[in-house]
Amino acid sequence: MNNKAEDPNLWNDATEAQKLMRERQQLDDGINGVRRFEQQMKDNIELIEMGEDEGDEAIVKEAEDALKALKVEAARQQVEAMLSGEADGNDTYLEVHSGAGGTESQDWANMLLRMYTRWAERSKFKVELLEVHDGEEAGIKSATLLVKGHNAYGWLKTESGVHRLVRISPYDSNARRHTSFSSIWVYPVVDDSIQIDINESDCRIDTYRSSGAGGQHVNTTDSAVRITHMPSGIVVQCQQERSQHKNRAKAWDMLRARLYEAELKKREDAANAEAASKSDIGWGHQIRSYVLQPYQMVKDLRTGVTSTAPDDVLDGELDEFMEAALAHRISGKPDAMVDDVD
């Protein structure tokens, strides 16, 4: 790899050169990561031995905590080593859409938006809110996040699907239990090395006024842009920028990404299953259930992984679910036969 990188003829093909340099950087990061883990483990073991010899329980406790944190990080790195898909290393878009049910499902969509934002921040990814359509009374009808960072798409790709919430509704004066649905759709940002041809005559471009709180241009100019790709039915929209020109450029990038994601799904022979899971945001299509009343549980219906701390999950603690779903997907096995929770 180093010999190829040092070849003076390498940059005669810029695309191939960039691909090689990315692979080299990933290998360097992996090797340096292993060395760093080994050194930190050695240092903390020595600290424990020193603390025990000197009877210093504080040093022992600090080193033990460091080893526990190192174990968690090592497990995460082990999962990242499995992210070898064509687009796994890319930045990613994440869309949230509320299902039927009005205010209740729109509030649930907003909770999911916060959950993924918190997960991305915990994971040291950069997050941008590209567009949001507010609900009539509370919550959101839809929103799109751009998550930037190495392996952002690889980590989030298994989150696509319908998510179900069961709780005592804060909007029901009779305090009855409600079930709500919202969907997540994840697709990778397409870099310049990937050629996606789009016939502009196949697209309809609409402009509209931005919605949401803040910003002097919100609801005053038609700066937001929506592009509909007629052959596929794919719709993308962006209202992040004040400039219609910038929003239009970002929307074209999103459309290219959506079309690329569709092609990736075809290659994985999962296009039909994915489309079915997103065709109806309701009962029978959910991939995960979040129950807040009468008991506390989050359960993934593909892998059987559960948590009895839904507040932590909704605050962004999703790694356990993602790791299990990624391992399950890589194994190529069908989804587990897991009963949903009531």
C-alpha positions in Angstrom: 0.0 0.0 0.0 2.8 2.5 0.9 4.7 1.6 -2.3 1.6 2.3 -4.4 1.0 5.6 -2.5 4.6 6.7 -3.2 4.4 5.8 -6.9 5.0 9.1 -8.8 2.5 8.0 -11.5 -0.3 7.5 -8.9 -2.0 10.9 -9.5 -2.2 10.3 -13.2 -5.6 8.8 -12.3 -7.0 11.2 -9.6 -10.0 9.1 -8.8 -8.0 5.9 -8.2 -5.4 7.9 -6.3 -8.1 9.3 -3.9 -9.5 5.9 -3.4 -6.1 4.5 -2.6 -5.3 7.3 -0.1 -8.6 6.8 1.7 -7.9 3.0 2.0 -4.4 3.8 3.3 -5.8 6.3 5.9 -8.3 3.7 7.1 -5.6 1.1 7.5 -3.3 3.6 9.3 -6.2 4.5 11.6 -6.9 0.8 12.3 -3.3 0.0 13.1 -2.8 3.0 15.3 -6.0 2.3 17.1 -4.8 -1.2 18.0 -1.5 0.1 19.2 -3.2 2.8 21.3 -5.5 0.2 22.9 -2.6 -2.1 23.7 -0.6 0.8 25.3 -3.6 2.1 27.3 -4.4 -1.4 28.6 -0.8 -2.0 29.6 -0.6 1.4 31.4 -3.8 0.8 33.4 -2.8 -2.7 34.4 0.4 -1.3 35.7 -1.5 1.4 37.6 -3.7 -1.2 39.2 -0.7 -3.2 40.3 1.0 -0.1 41.7 -2.2 1.0 43.5 -2.6 -2.4 45.1 1.1 -2.5 46.2 0.6 1.0 47.8 -2.9 0.4 49.1 -4.3 3.3 47.1 -7.8 2.3 46.3 -8.5 5.5 44.4 -5.8 4.8 41.8 -7.1 1.2 41.4 -10.7 2.4 40.9 -9.6 5.0 38.4 -7.6 2.5 36.4 -10.4 -0.1 36.5 -12.9 2.5 35.2 -10.5 3.4 32.4 -10.3 -0.3 31.4 -14.1 -0.6 31.4 -14.3 2.4 29.1 -11.6 0.9 26.9 -13.6 -2.3 26.6 -16.6 -0.3 25.4 -14.5 1.5 22.9 -12.8 -1.7 21.7 -16.2 -3.2 21.1 -17.2 -0.2 19.0 -14.0 -0.4 17.0 -14.6 -4.1 16.4 -18.0 -3.3 14.9 -16.5 -0.5 12.7 -14.1 -3.1 11.4 -17.2 -4.8 9.9 -18.2 -1.7 8.0 -16.7 -2.5 4.7 -19.6 -1.8 2.4 -19.2 0.4 -0.6 -20.7 3.5 1.1 -20.3 2.6 4.8 -17.5 5.2 5.3 -19.6 8.1 3.8 -21.6 10.9 5.5 -25.3 10.2 5.6 -28.7 11.7 5.4 -31.4 10.6 7.9 -35.1 11.4 7.3 -37.8 11.3 9.9 -41.5 11.0 8.9 -44.5 10.9 11.2 -47.2 8.3 10.6 -50.9 8.6 10.8 -52.2 9.9 14.1 -51.8 13.7 14.0 -50.2 15.4 17.0 -49.3 12.1 18.8 -47.2 10.7 15.9 -45.8 14.1 15.1 -44.6 14.4 18.7 -43.1 10.9 18.4 -41.3 12.0 15.2 -39.8 14.9 17.0 -38.6 12.6 19.8 -36.9 10.4 17.2 -35.2 13.4 15.7 -33.8 14.4 19.0 -32.7 10.7 19.7 -30.6 10.5 16.6 -29.2 14.0 17.0 -28.1 13.0 20.6 -26.6 9.7 19.3 -24.6 11.5 16.6 -23.3 14.1 19.1 -22.3 11.3 21.6 -20.5 9.6 18.7 -18.6 12.7 17.8 -20.4 13.2 14.5 -21.3 16.6 13.1 -25.0 17.1 12.7 -26.9 19.6 10.4 -30.7 20.0 10.3 -31.4 20.5 6.6 -35.2 20.8 6.7 -38.1 20.4 9.1 -41.9 20.6 8.6 -43.5 21.4 11.9 -46.7 19.7 13.1 -50.0 21.6 13.5 -50.0 21.6 17.3 -46.7 20.0 18.4 -43.9 17.9 17.0 -42.9 17.6 13.3 -44.3 16.1 10.2 -40.9 15.4 8.7 -37.2 16.4 9.0 -33.9 15.7 7.4 -30.5 15.5 9.2 -27.1 15.5 7.6 -24.7 13.4 9.8 -21.0 13.9 9.0 -18.2 11.7 10.0 -16.3 8.5 9.2 -18.6 5.6 8.9 -21.7 7.7 9.6 -23.8 5.8 7.0 -22.3 2.4 8.1 -23.5 2.9 11.6 -26.9 4.3 10.8 -28.0 2.3 7.8 -29.8 -0.4 9.8 -32.0 2.2 11.5 -34.2 2.6 8.4 -37.7 1.4 9.0 -40.8 2.0 11.2 -40.4 2.8 14.9 -43.4 2.3 17.3 -44.1 4.2 20.5 -46.5 3.1 23.3 -47.2 5.6 26.1 -49.9 7.5 28.0 -50.5 10.4 25.7 -49.8 13.9 27.1 -52.3 15.1 24.6 -55.2 12.9 25.9 -57.2 14.5 28.7 -58.4 11.0 29.7 -54.8 9.8 30.1 -55.3 6.8 27.8 -52.5 4.7 26.3 -51.7 5.5 22.7 -49.6 3.7 20.0 -47.8 5.9 17.5 -45.6 5.2 14.5 -42.9 7.2 12.7 -40.4 6.1 10.0 -36.7 6.6 9.6 -34.9 6.5 6.2 -31.1 6.5 6.0 -29.2 7.0 2.7 -25.5 7.8 2.1 -24.0 11.1 0.8 -22.6 10.5 -2.6 -19.0 11.7 -3.1 -17.6 13.1 -6.3 -16.0 9.8 -7.3 -19.5 8.2 -7.7 -21.2 9.2 -11.0 -25.0 9.4 -10.8 -26.7 10.7 -14.0 -30.0 12.5 -13.6 -32.1 13.7 -16.5 -33.3 17.1 -15.3 -36.4 16.8 -17.5 -37.4 13.9 -15.3 -37.6 16.2 -12.3 -40.1 18.8 -11.0 -38.6 21.6 -8.9 -40.8 23.5 -6.5 -40.0 26.4 -4.2 -41.8 27.3 -1.0 -41.3 29.3 2.2 -39.2 27.8 4.9 -40.9 26.8 8.2 -39.5 26.5 11.7 -38.3 28.8 14.4 -35.7 31.4 13.9 -34.0 33.2 11.0 -34.9 36.5 9.5 -35.8 34.8 6.1 -38.1 32.1 7.6 -41.6 32.5 6.1 -40.6 35.6 4.2 -39.0 34.3 1.0 -39.5 31.2 -1.2 -36.0 30.0 -0.5 -36.8 26.3 0.3 -36.5 23.9 -2.6 -38.3 20.6 -3.2 -37.2 18.2 -6.1 -39.4 15.4 -7.2 -37.8 12.7 -9.4 -40.8 11.5 -11.5 -39.5 8.1 -12.6 -38.8 6.9 -9.1 -41.2 9.0 -7.1 -38.3 10.1 -4.8 -38.9 13.5 -3.2 -36.1 15.6 -1.5 -36.3 19.0 0.0 -33.9 21.5 1.7 -34.5 24.7 3.6 -31.3 25.0 5.6 -29.8 27.9 3.7 -31.2 31.4 3.2 -30.2 31.3 -0.4 -32.6 29.4 -2.8 -29.5 28.7 -5.0 -27.7 26.9 -2.1 -30.8 25.0 -1.1 -31.3 23.9 -4.7 -27.7 22.6 -4.9 -28.1 20.7 -1.6 -31.3 19.2 -2.8 -29.7 17.9 -6.0 -27.0 16.3 -3.8 -29.7 14.7 -1.7 -31.4 13.3 -4.8 -28.2 11.8 -6.1 -27.7 10.2 -2.7 -31.3 8.8 -2.7 -30.8 7.3 -6.2 -27.5 5.8 -5.2 -29.0 4.3 -2.1 -31.7 2.7 -4.2 -29.0 1.1 -6.4 -27.1 -0.2 -3.3 -30.3 -1.8 -2.1 -30.8 -3.5 -5.4 -27.3 -4.9 -5.2 -28.1 -6.3 -1.8 -31.2 -8.0 -3.2 -33.2 -6.2 -0.5 -35.0 -3.5 -2.5 -38.4 -5.1 -2.3 -38.2 -5.8 1.4 -37.0 -2.3 2.2 -39.7 -0.7 0.1 -42.3 -2.9 1.9 -41.0 -1.8 5.3 -41.4 1.9 4.3 -44.7 1.6 2.4 -46.9 1.8 5.4 -45.9 3.6 8.6 -48.0 1.5 10.9 -48.7 -1.8 12.6 -46.9 -4.8 11.3 -44.0 -2.9 9.7 -42.1 -1.8 12.8 -38.4 -2.7 13.4 -38.4 -1.5 17.0 -40.9 -0.8 19.7 -40.5 1.7 22.6 -42.9 1.1 25.5 -43.1 3.8 28.2 -46.3 2.6 29.9 -47.4 0.4 31.7 -43.7 -0.8 31.9 -40.4 0.3 30.5 -38.8 -1.5 27.5 -37.3 -1.0 24.1 -37.2 -4.1 21.9 -35.7 -4.6 18.5 -37.9 -7.0 16.5 -35.1 -8.1 14.1 -32.5 -9.1 16.7 -34.3 -9.5 20.0 -32.1 -7.0 21.7 -33.9 -5.2 24.6 -33.4 -2.4 27.0 -35.3 -1.6 30.2 -34.1 2.0 30.2 -36.0 3.7 27.3 -35.1 7.2 28.6 -31.5 6.4 28.0 -32.2 5.0 24.6 -34.3 8.1 23.7 -31.3 10.2 24.9 -29.1 8.6 22.2 -27.8 5.3 23.7 -28.3 3.3 20.6 -25.0 1.5 20.1 -26.2 -1.8 21.5 -29.1 -1.9 19.0 -27.0 -0.8 16.1 -24.1 -3.2 16.8 -26.6 -6.2 17.0 -28.4 -5.1 13.8 -25.1 -4.7 11.9 -23.8 -8.1 13.0 -27.1 -9.6 12.1 -27.1 -8.0 8.6 -23.5 -9.1 7.9 -24.4 -12.7 8.9 -26.9 -12.7 6.1 -29.4 -14.5 8.3 -33.2 -13.7 8.1 -34.6 -11.5 10.9 -35.2 -13.3 14.1 -38.8 -14.4 15.0 -39.3 -12.0 17.8 -42.7 -11.3 19.4 -43.5 -7.6 19.7 -44.2 -6.0 23.1 -47.8 -4.9 24.0 
